[in-house]
Structure formats: structure tokens, C-alpha cells
Amino acid sequence: MDRHLFQRIRKHAWGYIYVAPWVVLYLVFGLCPLGLSFYLSFFTYSFTNPDELRFVGIGNWVRVV
């Protein structure tokens, strides 16, 4: 690694520390639900019987289009 890279990181460390909570919250409450929704879009899912998860492939996407 480059020495200058570590110096820049140390110079801006407080900025990274202040931004880190926002990034973590964005990942947990933004991208994780988005990824899970995309994953579940390939299955049939019932909230009343969550054990019946059946893979349908792109069938749901074809119905939407």
C-alpha cells in the first residue's frame, strides 16, 4: 500500500467516523430490504403460511410486465 494513502485516511479519519453511522443505517434499512425484496420476487410467498416458499423463477416478473 501507498504511504500517502494511509496519511490521507488518518487526515480524514474524523470525517469517516462521522459518516459511518449513516452508512451503516443505510445498508441495514435501505439496501438489505431492497436485496431481500429482489430475492423474494423469484418465489411465491404467503404471509399466512411462510413455510410454503416455492421458486417460480422469473414468472412473477413476466406477470408484472
Buried (B, 14 or more C-beta within 10 A) or exposed (E): EEEEEEEEEEEEEEEEEEEEEEEEEEEEEEEEEEEEEEEEBBBEBEEEEEEEEEEBEEEBEEEEE
